[in-house]
Structures are given as structure tokens and as C-alpha cells.
Amino acid sequence: MKVTINDVAKLAGVSIKTVSRVTNNEPSVREATKTKVMKAIEELNYQPNLAARSLAGTNSYSIAYIYDNPNAYYVIDMQNGILNECKKQNFELLIHPCNAKSSGIIDEISNVITHSRVAGVVLTPPFSEMDEITDRLTELKVKFVRIFSGHNEPDTNEPCIMVNDFDAAYTLTDHLINLGHNKIAFLSGEKEHKSTSERLSGYKKALNEHDISIDKQMIIDGKYSFESGVAGAEQLLKYKQRPTAIFACNDEIAAGALFASRLKNVDIPAEMSIVGFENSPFSRQTWPKITTANQPNQSIAEQATALLIDDIRHKEREQNCQQFTPALLVRDSTSQAPS
């Protein structure tokens, strides 16, 4: 027989309304009362019916993750992080993949939010960097949290998570320079992604600070894909003056560059060092394993979701914007520059 909210209220010796306030994590409930109710919930293994709660009242207990990202590892980490926090906070998660370049994307997102009655939305790139999306969510009076690349705090007071790609890229490039490399190529991702420009700026800053001239021929436009890494490395290996190191804009590009280099019998890392970015499985499934910047996407997603739910519940925080800086993770794909 299914356990109901009435059973919990009876066992805890409180009203149904009090049980509801506890399951909604309302801050006004006394700690002793909360403890009694949580003990009864655990003893009875009570599972609140979130969908019924949403339909019965004006409050929604679901949030949406709307994404467009070809990197399956990134998407899975984000989904798992959001879902972990939703479970902790008794929220449900709606996942909606879509095409950011579609002409009707604004209306598509509006329809998803309106029909699903979500209380908030988690936005990742490219949506978190599109003003037309955040403007429409503001019009619809739907809360949102943005995860985006940046190192300067935004002017708005909306909840956000900044990933400091700039400082992380500087550290990666500095690592290569300290190994004696002064011919360092850069394999880019798509230019429309802010992460690309932030990582390129960090790379350039490190070169400038070490008085290493920036060679435009060493900066190759590309995409965040394995195939782009292959093509970029093949182009670099045709140069008379080859680079001794490659900064790849993510691990997938780095894995492609490593694959192309080894096909040309280039020894990694003795003849060429390669670094990636994000610490995705691509960086661990190659030989040698790739030096990278550890970007904890699941933790980032959990923090972003916590910020969003706090905003939905009108909880005040000292900081509405948090920053993560991916940390250098040295593996076997980098070594001293060849003499």
C-alpha cells in the first residue's frame, strides 16, 4: 500500500501542511519539527509526488535543462550534476535537447517552458551566451542560471557560474613554456563559443609575458571535434618550422591532434607535446594520456542547480555568482622541448 502524506503527518504528530513545508525545504520550519518529519519520512520511505504537487498548487517543482552540445561527455556530466541536486532538493528535471542555430529556437524554448510549467532553467553554452534567450526567459518570468566562460563578473545580479577558461589556458601555456617550448600552436574550437576566445586570450597572455612572439600561422581555426584536431595537426606538420607543442582547445581536439601526429611517426611527447582542456574521457583514453585542465562539469552543474533552486525559493545568498578555474593536470603527453 502506497505511503501518503497523511501517514507521515500522523507518525510525526504534525499537520499535513507542516510535512509539505518540510518537503519543500521552507526555511521557516523549526529544526526540531523538521527532524521529526524527516525521521517519519525515512521510516515510512515516503516519496513525495512532485507532479501532483505542481498540478495542485501554483508552485512548480521541476526545472529544465535545455542544451545544444555535440560533446556527449559534457552533456552527461551536466545532466548527472543537475539531477543529483534535483534529487536532493525534491525537484524533477526536464531534459530538452535542441538546435541553437534553428530559426525558431526562441519559440521552441518558450513552448517547452510554458507547456511544462517549469520553475527554472539551467542554461549552458551556447544558450547561456545568447541575450535573446535570457531576455525571453525574463519576459516569461522564469528563473534561470547561466553557466558560461568568463573571468570578469557580469553586471547583472542573476545567478551564474563562471568557468575561468582564461586563467586555466594561461596556466597550461605557461606549463609548456616552462618545459622550454617557444613554438606553441593553438588549435581552436568554434569562434562563436566564448570559451574559445577566453582560452585563446589566456594562451596569448602567457606568450606575451614570456616575450614569445605570436605567430598567426600557428593559430588554426577549427571545431570542438576529434576530426578538427586531426586536420589542424596535419596542417601544422606540413610547416617547415613545426611547432614543438600544441595547445588544443579541448580534449577531443587534442586526441585528434595526437592521433594525426602518431600517424606521421611523430613521437609524443619527445618530439611534440600536446595539451587539451576539460579532463574529459578523451584525455584518458589515449596513449599517452593527455595533460589537460581539470574542469569538474558535474560539480559545476550541481552548484548551478543549487543557485537556481535558491533563487526559485527566494533564498538570499552572499554570492549569486560563483567561479570555477580548471586546474592543471599533468600527464604523459608533455615533456621538455626537444633541443
N, C-alpha and C positions, 0 to 999 in steps of 0.2 A: 504494500500500500504506500502511495506517494506521501512523503512528509510535506506538510503545508506550513505556511507562516503562523497559522493558529497553533500548531503543535509546538513550534519554537517559543511563541509568546507564553503558552501555558507552562512549559517546562521552566522557562526563565523567570516566570512570575511578573511579566511586564505586559504592556499593551501591544497590540499588533503594530500600532504607529511607531512605538519605540523600536521594535525589531526592524521596521522599514528604515528608520533613521540610522540605525547601526549599519545595515547592509548598504546604505547609500554613503557611508563614511562621513556623515554630517558631524561637524566639529563640536556642536553644542551638547552632545551626549556625554554624561559623566563617565569617567573611566571605570568605576565600579559596575555601573549598569552595562556598559559595553562588554566588560569581561564576562558578566553573567550570560548575556545574549550570545556572545561568541562561543562560550562553553556549550550552550544548548545547541547551537548550530552544528558544532563539531560532533557532539554526542549523537545527534539525530541524522548527521550527514545531509543537512538541508542544502539544496541548491536553489537559489532564487531564480524565478522565471523572469529573466530580463526583458524578453519580448512582451510578456504580459504587462510588466511594469510600465513599459514605454507606451503601450496602447491605452492603458487605464488612466494615465495622467498626462500632464503637459510636458514632463521631462523625458528626454531621450537618454538611453543608456547604451548607446552604440557610437563608435567613431569609424571613420572611413580612412583607408589608405589608398590613395589614388596615385598610380605610378606609370611611368614610361621609361624603362631602362633595359637595355639589351643584356646587361650583366646579371645572369641568373643568381650568382652567388651573392651579389649585393642585395637583390630583391629578397632572397630567402632570409638573409641576416636581418633585414629591416622588418620583414613580416614576423619573424620569431621574436624580435625585441618588442615590437608593438603588442603582439599577442601576449607575451609574458606580463607586461604591465597591465593590459586589459583584464587578464585573469585575476591579478592581484587586487584590482580596483572594482571588480564586478561590472565590467563593461564588455560589450560584444564588439567584434571587429568585422567590418565590411571591407573586402578587398576588391578593387576595381582597376584592372589594367586598361590603358587606353593610349592613343597615339597623340602625342603633344603637338604634332605638326598638322593634325586634322583641322580643316576649316571650321568644323562645328564643335571644336573641343570645349569651348566655354559653355555652350548649351548642354552638351553631354554631361559635363560635371554638374551643372545646375540641376539637371533632371535626376541624376543619381542622388544628390543630396536631398532634393525636395521629396522624391518618392520614398526614400529610405528613412527619412526623418532622423538623420544623424545629428549628433550634438556637436561634433567637431571633425576636423580633417587633419591628417598628417601629410604634409607636403614635402617631397624630396625633389632634387633636380630632375628635370628642368622646370617643373611646375612651381617650385619654391622660389624661382628666379624670374617668374612671369607676373608682372604687375597686374595684367588683365585678369589673372586667376584670383589673386588676393583681393582685388577690387570687387569682383563679383561675389566672393565669399562674404566680404564686408557688407555688401548690399543685401545679401540673404540673411545677414545677422547670424552667421555660423562661425563658431570659433575655429581657429586654425593655428598650427605650429609649423614653422618652417625649419628645415634642415638644409643648410647651404654652405658653400665655400666662402670664407672671408676671414679677415684678421682685424677689421675695424668694426666696432659695434655699430649697428644700424641706428638711425634716428628714431624709428618707431618703437613703441613700447610693447609690441606684440611678442608673445613667447617664441623663442627661436633657439636653435643650436647652430653655432658656427663651427665649421671644421677648418682649422687653421692650416690650410694647404701651403700657404706662403712660407711660414716658418719651417714646416716639415720639408719642403722642397729645398730650402736653403741648407738645412742640416744634411740632407742626402748629398747635395752637390759639394758641400764643404768636406764631407767624408771622402769623396772621390779626390778632391784637391789635396787633402792631407795624405792620400796614398801616392801622390806625385803626378796625378793626371792633370794635364793642362789642355788637352784636346778632347773636350767632353761634348758629345752630341745630345740633342734633345728631340725625342720622338713624341709628337703632340697628339692629344685627343681632339675631339671636335671643338672648334673655336667658340661655338655658342654656349658651351658649358663654362661656367665661371671657374670651376676647378682647373681648367686648362690654363687660363690666364694667370690664376694665382700661382700655380706650380711653375709656370714659365717665368713669372716675376721673381720668385724665390731663387730659381736657378740663375737668373741674370744677376741678381744681387750678390750671390756668392762669388760669381766670376769677377764682377766689378771690384768687390772688396779685396780680392787676391790679385788685382791688376792683370787679369787674364782677358784679352780682347774677345768680344763676342763675334763669332763668325756666323753670319746669316745662313751660309751654306750648311752649317751643322744643325740648323733647326728645321726639322722636317714636319710639315703638316700631315695630319692623319686622323684616324678614328680610334675610339676605345675598343680595339678588337685585335685578336691574335694575327689576323691577316694583315692588318695595318702595320703591326710590328715586324712581320716578315718583309713586307715591301720597303719599309723605312730602313731596315738594316741592310737589305740588298743594295739600296741606293748608296748608303754610306760606305759600303765595302767596295764600291767602284771607284771611290776617290783615290787619287794618288797619295794624298796625305790623309790616311784613315784616322778616325778618332781612336783613342785608346780606352775610351769609356762611353757608355750610353746611359743617359737618364731617360727612362721610359715613363710616360705619363700615368700608366697603371701597370699592374702585374700581367695583365693579359697581353698588352703591347710588349712588355719585357720578355715574356715567354716566347712570343713570336720572333723577337729580335735574337734571342738565344738560339732558337731553332734554326733560323736562317744563317747565323754565324757558324754554327757547328756543321751545317751542310757544306759550307765553304772551307771547312777544316780550320776554322779559327779557334784557337784554344781559349776557353773561358774558365778561369779569369786571367791566365798567364799573358795572353795577347790582348784581351778585351775584357774590361769589367762592365757589368750591367747591373743597374738598379731599377726597381719597379716602385709601385706605390699602392698601398691599401692592405697588404698582407692577406690577399685572397688565396684560395687553394691553388691558383695558378703558380704562385710563388713557391709553393711547397711540393708541387708535383713535377718539377723539372729536375734535371741534373746538369750542373749543380743547382742547389736551391738558391733562390734569388734574394739578395739583400733588398730590403723594402722599408716602407714607412707603415707602421702598425696602426691601422685605422679601425677602432673597435665598433663596427657598424651596429652590432646588436645592442651594445651598451648605449650608443648614441640614440638608437630608436627607443629604448626603454626610457631614457631621460626626457626625450622629446614628448613621449606619450604622457609621462607624469606631469610635465609642464602644461600640456593641453588639458588634461583632466582637472588639474588645479584651477585652470582658467575657467573651465566649464562650471566648476563648483564655486567660483568666485573666491578662491583662497588666495590670500596675498603671499607673495614671495619677496625675499630681499633682492633676488636677481631673476629677471624674466628672460635673460639671455645668457646661455652658457657656452663655453668654448672648449673644444677638444683639439689638441695638437697631436697628430700622429707621430709616434716615436720611432727613431731609427732602430731597425732590426737587422743586424749584420749577419749575413750568411756567407755561403761559399762562392758567390758569383762576383765578388770584388777582391782585388789584391793590389799590391804595389804595381805602379805603372811600369811597363817594360822599358828597359834602359836603351 
